[in-house]
């Protein structure tokens, strides 16, 4: 992913609300599966890491991206933004070249 594409995805993610929360139980297989399904449906998602989660958000982002085969767009504070190119042509986010 180029820096221009990453910047474009960051700008799209700024207005998004987090659709997942990772809490005290950290990453569970159920969380991972739900995140994978959301990525397939939306391509770009935002995840919030709650205060009671002891894990580092950057490490969580790496783990989630590996398990879901997605890319980490950014990690700011306790917010994670992930992107995975979808298969549906109608819903696809068109990235700049």
Secondary structure, 3 states (H helix, E strand, C coil): CCHHHHHHHHHHHHCCCCCEEECCCCCCHHHHHHHHHHHHHHCEEEEEECCCCCCCHHHHHHHHHHHHCCEEEEEECCEEEEECCCCCCCCCCCCCC
